[in-house]
Amino acid sequence: MWLYLAVLLLAIISIAPWGYVNKGVEISSIDQNLSQETGLSQGDIIKYVNGDEIKNLEDYSNVINKIFSSEGEKRIEVKTTTKEFVFLSTSIPEIVVKDIEKTKIRTGLELKGGARALVKPEKELTDQEMINLLDLTRQRLNAYGLKDVQIKEASDLSGNKYMLVEIAGATPSDLESLIAQQGKFEAKIGNETAFIGGNKDITSVCKGDARCEGIRECNEITEGYSCRFEFGITLSGDAAKKHASITSNLSESIENPGYLDQKLDLYLDDILVDSLLVSIDLKGKEATDIAISGPGYGVDEQEAYDNAQDNMRKLQSILITGSLPVKLEIEKIDSVSPILGKEFTRNILIAALIALLVVGLSIFIRYRKLKLTLAIICMMLSEMIILLGILALFKSNIDLAGIAGIIASIGTGIDDQIIMVDSAESHKQYSVKERIKRAFFIIFGAYLTVLVAMLPLFTAGAGLLRGFALTTIIGMTVGVLITRPAFGDIISKITKD
C-alpha cells in the first residue's frame, strides 16, 4: 500500500495539474525583429497588456483588437511573469500566442490538430543513413520556423524503414511541400553549377532581418498579382572562386546592357524556379554576397504576398540545410482539425464518465457491497493517473492509439480485480491471502500472454500502433507490480470486515 501511494503521488506531481490555476497566454512564436527590439521571446507568459489582465487566448485577442481599433501609433505595455516590456507599434504585433498548457500531458494530433505523414525513402538506407535523414529533416523544418515537430523512425514487419513526421497546426499541403521535395538546390550559369544549397557552398543565409530579406515588389499581372521576394546569402571562398571562374568567360549582353549574357538560373529539384541577371561588374570577381529572389502568385495582392513569403521561407530553409540525401515518397498523410481535436477530447471525457458509472453500477449489482464497488472504481482511476503520470514523465504523446491502449489496460485491470474479488469471496477453505495468491497466478499468466501479443505491434503498421502497444504494456505492468498487490491488501481488509 505504501508503494502504491508513493507512486500515485509521484504520478500526480509528474502530471502537474496545477496548470489549471495559472492565468495568461504563452508566446508560441514572435517576429525576430520584434523580439530583438522589445526583448519578448518565445515561451514568455503574458499576464497583462496595457493594464488589462490576460487570462486566456480570448482575453488577449480582445485587448489587442481594442488597442488597434483605430489607426496610429500605439504604446503597448506587456507584463510577463518575470518582466515588463514597453514598445510602440502602428499595427498589431506579429506575436502568436496560445493558452498555457494545463498539465504536462502531451497530446497527439488527434487531440490538438495538425498533420502526420508516413514517408518512405526511395532506396533502402543503413541505420546511419536513416539517422542522417532524420537529423536533416528536423533541421529543415526547424529552419522553416515550424514548432512542435515530432520526427521519428518507423518500420513494418517486412523490415521496410519509414520516417514518421508529425507537425501540430500544419496542413497536409504544408507537410507535403516540405517533405516530398528532396530540396536539391543548384545555381547554374549556363550549364555550369556555380554553387549548391548547404553549408559547403553557403556560409550564411539572411533570415528574419528586414535589411537583407523581404518582399520587394508586387505587380498586377494578367491572371492576378505577382510579388517578388529577395534575400541575401554569403558564399564560401571556394564557391566565390568558382563563380568568378565561370563569369570570367562571359560577355556583356546585347539585350540587357550592363549585365552578362548568361543568367544565374536557380533550380530546385531540377526545376527552374527563377533566372537572375548578373551585373557586368561581377565578371571574373570572387563575389561572396549574392541576392536570391523569386516570385509568388495569387488571385489578389495579399495572396501573392503570402505565397511569395512562403516560397522565400522554404527556399531559405533548403539553402541553410542543403538537400536531403535521398528522394522521399509519401505513403500516407493524415490531418486533424484543432476544432475536431477539442470535440474529440470532450467526447472522450463524456464517454469515460459514462463508462465509469456503468462499471460501478454493474459491480455493485454483482457484489451488493458499496465498499467493494468504491475500491474497484478508486483503483481504476488511480491506475489511469499512474499511467498518465508515467507518459507525462517520459514526454510521450498520447494519440488515438495511446488512448486505445489506456482503455485496454484499464479494462484488463477491472478484469483482474474481479478475478481477485471472486477468489476472495469463494473457496472458503483457504485463507484470504491464499485465495488472492491463487488469483495472482491467473493474473500473471494473462499478463504474460498480453505482453507477448503486444510486442509485434511495435513495428506493425510502420509503428503507427506503437502507442497502443506501449500504453497497454505500461498499464498492465503498473497493475501487476503496484496496484494489484495494493488492491489485494484492500480486499483482505474488506473481506475480514
N, C-alpha and C positions, 0 to 999 in steps of 0.2 A: 504493500500500500504506500509506503514512504517513497519507493522508487517511482511509482505511478504518479503520485502527487508532485514530486520534484520535476519529472519530465513534463507534466501538464503545465506547471508554472513556467518552465523554460520555453515551452511552445508558445504560450501567451506572450511572453517577452519578445520572442522571435517575430511573431506576427505584428507586434506593436500597434494594437488597435486604437491607441490614444490619439492617432492622427485625426479621429473624428472631432476632437475638440479644437484642433488647430484651425485658425481662420486665415484667409488670404489666398493669393494665387502665386503660382511658381512660373518664373520666366523659362519657357522651353527653348526659345531662340530669340536672338536680337541682332539687328543690323550691326555689322562690325564697326562701322564708323561711329554709330550712335553709342556703342559700348565704350569705345575709346574716348569719346567726348564726355560722356556722363559718368562712367565708372560702373554702371549697371552691367551685370553679366548673367549668363545662363545659370539657372539654379537659384538665383536670388528669390526670396519670398516677399512679395509686395503686400504690405499691411494697410497703407494709407496712400491716397492720391489727392493732393490739394486739400488735405484735412478730412476727406471722406473715408470712412472705414471700408476696406475691401474684404468681404467675407468669402466671396466666390467669384466665378467667372462672369456671372451676370452683373454683379456689382461693378466689376472693373469695366465691362463694356458700357454700362450706363453712365459711369463717371466720365470716361474718355469721350463718349459721344456728346455729353453735356458741355464739356470743355471746348470741343471743336464744333459746336453748333453754329458758330459764327466765324467769319473769316478774320485773319490777322494773326500776329504772333502771340502765342500763349506762354505763360510761365507755368511750368509743371513742377510740383514738389512731390517726390516719391519717397515714401518711408518704408524701408525694408526691416527685417528682423534685426539687422546689425547697424545700418547707417541711414542717413537722409541724403537725397540727391535732388539738385535743383538744376533745371535746364530750360532753354527756350526752344519753341518749335512752332512752325507755321502750319504743320499738318500732323495728322495722327502718327505718333511714333511707330517705327517698324519693330514692334515688340509683340511676340506671340506668347501668350500665357496659357496656363492650364490650371485646373483645380489641384490643390495639394493632394497627394496620394494619402488615402485614409489609413492604409496599412502597408506592410512590406510584402504583401502577397502580390506576386507578379502574374498578370493575366495574359493569355494568348490572344491571337487575332479574333477568335470567335467572340470574345468578350469586349475588346476595345476597338476593333475595326482595323482594317489595313489590308495588305496583300501578301500572299505567300506563293513562291514559285519553287517548283522542283526542277532543277536544271541538271542536264546530263552533258558531260564533255563529249566532243565528237570522237575522241580516241581514248583508249584505256590509259589511266595515269598511275604512276607509282605513288606510294604513300607520301613521299616528299613533294612530288609534283602537285598532289592534291592539297597539301598544306600551303604550298606557294600560291595556288589558285585561290584558296580561302582568304589568305592574307591580302592578296592583291585586290580581290573583290571588295573586301572590307575597307581597304584604303580608298578605293574608288568611290564607294558610297559615302564614306566619311568626308572625302574631298568635295563631293557634290553637296554636302551640307545636310544629309539625312540623319535623323536621330532615331533612337530606339530601333536599332537594326540587329537582327539575330541571323548569323550565318554559321552553318554547321554542316559537317559531312554526314551523308546517309548512304545506306547500301541496301540492296534487296537480297532475297535468299539465293539468287543466282550469282551473287558476287559483283553485280554492277554497282559502280560508285556514282553517287549523285551529290549535288550541292543544294541544300535547303536554305532558302533566303526568305526571311520574314521582315516586313517593314511596316510598322504601325503608321496609320494615317495615309499610306500610299495607295494609289490606284493600280489596277493591272497594267494599264498603258505606261505608267511611270516605271513600274518594275520591269516591264518587258523592254522598254527603250534603254534602260540602264544595264540590264543583264544580258539580253540576247546579243548585243553587239560585242564583238571581240575588242573593239576600240583601238584598232591599229591605225595610228595617225602617221601620215607621211607628208612632208612638204617638198614638192618637186619643182625644179626649174628645168623645163624641157622634159627630158626623160631621165634626168639625174636627180637622186634624192639628196636634198640639202640638209635636212635634219628630220628626226622622228620624235614621237612622244616618249616621255620618261626622263629620268634624271641623268641619263647618259649624255644626251644632247641638250637638254633644257635644264638649266640650274635653278630657275625661279619662274613662277607664273604669277602675274598680278591678279589678286582676287580680294574683293572687299575694300578696295581703295579707289574712290571716285576719281582720283588724279590720273589713274592709268587704266581704268576699265569703265565701261558703261555703254548705254545705248546712245549713239552719236547722232542719228538722224532717222526720221520717219517720213515716208512719202506715200502719196496716194498712187496706186497703180490700177491697171485695167480691172483686175479681179478683187480689188480691196485695198489693202495697205501693206507696205513693206517697211520694216525697221532694220537698221544695221547696228550690230554690236561691235565693239572693239576693245581689246585688252592687250597689254604688253607682256612679252616674255623675254627672258635673258638666255642667250645661247652659251654653251660651253666653249672653251677655246678651240677644241677640235672641230666642233660644228661651225664655228665662225670661219675657221680656215677653209673648210670645205665649201661654205657659201661663197667665200672670196674666190676660190679656185674656179667654181662654176661660172660666176658672173664675169670673171676677167676675160672670157672669150666671147662675150655678148656685145652687141652693138646697140646704138640708140634706135628706138622705134620710130618709124616714119609716121604711123597713125597716132602715136602718143608721144610727141616731143617732150624731152625731159625725163623719159622713162626708158628702161631697157626693152629690147624687142622680144623678150621672153618673160612671161608672168610667173609668179610664185603660186603654184597650184596646190591647194590643200585637199588631201584625200583622207577620208575616214572609212575604214574597212573597204578600201579600193574604190570608193565612190567619191567623185569630185564634189566637194561642198562649197568651195569658193576659189576665186582666182584674184590675186592681188598684183597690182602694178609695182615694179621695183624701180626706185629712183636711180637715175644715171649716176648720182653721187655715190652710190653704194657699189659701183663696178669695181671689182677686184679688192674691195676693202673688207677687213675682218670685222664685220658689224656684229655686235653681241646683243644689241637691243632691237627687237623686232616687234611690230604691231600686227596682231592677228585679228581678223574681222570676219564677219559672216552675217547672213540675213535671218530674218524671222518674218513670217507672213500671217495675215489674218483678214477676216472679213471687215474688221474695223481697226482703228489705230491702237486701241487698248489690247486687243487680242494679238496683233502683230508685235506690240511692245513686249507682252508677256512671253510670247513664243521666242522672240529674239533673246530675251533674258534667260529663258530656259535652255536654249541652244548654247548660249555662252557658258552657262554653268556646267553643262555636260562636257563641252569641249575642254574647259579648264580642268575638270577632274581627270579626263583622259590624258591631257598633257602632263599633269602632275604625276600620275601613277604609271603611265605607259600602257601598252596593250596587254591584254590577258594572254597567257601562254598557249591557249587553245580556244578554238571556237566552241560556243555553247549552244545547246538546243533545249528549249523549254519544254519539258514533258507535260507539266501540269501547272496551272496557275489558278489560284482562288482569291476571292475578295469578299470582305465582310464590311458592311457599313457600320460606322460607330453607333448610329441610331439603333440598328438591329442588334448590335452587341449589348447595348443598355437594356433593350427589351428582352433579350435572351437571358441576361443576368437576373432581371426581375422575375421572369418566368421560372427560372431555376429555384430562386428563393421561395416562391409560392409553392412549387411542386415539392420542395424539401419539407416545408411546413405541413403540407397535406399528408405526405408520406409519414412524417413523424407522428401525427395524430392517428393515422390509420394503424401504424405499427403498435403504438401504445395501447390503442383500444383492443386490438387483436390479442396482445399479450395479456391484458387484464381479463378479457373474456376467457382465455385459456386457463390461467392460473388463479384468478379471483383473489390476487394479493396485490395491494397497492404498492407496498414496499418493493416487491419484486419487479413490478412494472416500472417504477421510478428508477430502480437500479439499472435496468437494461437501457432505458432511454438516456439516463445520465452517462452511462458508459459509451453508448453510441455517439453522443455529442462530444465526449472527451476524446474518443478515437479520431473523430474528424478534426478537432482542434490540434491534436498532436501531429496528425498527418500534414495539415496546412502549415503548422509551425516548422516542420522539417523541410517542406518545399520552399517556404519563405527563407529559411536559414541558408539553403544552398542556391537561392535565387533561381529556382526552376519556374518556368512559365506554366501556368495552368490553362491548358487549352481544352477543346471539346473532348479529346481522347483522355486527357487527365481527369476531367470531371467524371467520365465514364468509369475510370479506374477507382476514383474515390467512392462512387456509388457501389461498385463491385466489392471493394474492401469492407465497406460498412455493412453491406448485405451479408457478406461472409461472417463478419463479426457477430451479427444478430443470430445467424445460424448456430455459431459456436456457443453463444451464450444460452440459447435454447437447449442445446445438447447438454450443457453443464447443469442447467436447471432441471431438466428431465432426469438426469442421472442422480442429482441430489434428492429429487422427490421420490425416486424409486429405489429398488434394491436395498431395502431397509436393513438387510442382514449385514451390510457393510457399514463402516463408519462414513461420515460425511467426507472426510479427507480422501478415503479410499475410493469413494464414488466419483469425486472430482478428478482423481488421478486417472481413473478409467476413461472419463470423458476427455481428458487431455490426450490420451493415446489416440483417440479418434480425430481430435482436432489437429494434432501434429501430423498425422497421416494425410489429412485433407490439405494441410498447408504445403507439404512437400509435393503433392500432386499438382496443385495450382502453380507452385513455383516452377516446376519443370515445364508446365504448359505455357507459362508466360515468357520464358527465355527466347523462344523463336520470334516472338513479336517485336523484339528489339530491332530486328532487321527486316521483318516482313513489311511490305508496302513502302519500301525505301525509307523506313524509320518513322513513318507518319503515325504508327501505332505505338511508338516507344513510350509516349506519355501515359497511355493506358497501362502498359506492362509495368512501368516504373512505379506509378502510384499504387497499383494493385499490390505489387510486391512489398513496397514500403508499408502500406496499410496493414497487410496481413502479418508482416514481421513485427510491427509495433504491437499488434494484437496478441500474437503468440508469446512474445518476450515480456510485455509490460501489462497490457490491460486485462488479458485473460487471467493471469495469476492474481491480479488485484480483484477481479470480479469473483474469483474463487474464494477469496477471503470474505468478500461481502456476502456471497451465497451461504458460506458456512455460518455467519452470524445470523442471517435471516432465518435459515433453516433451524438453528438452535432455538431462536425466539419462537 
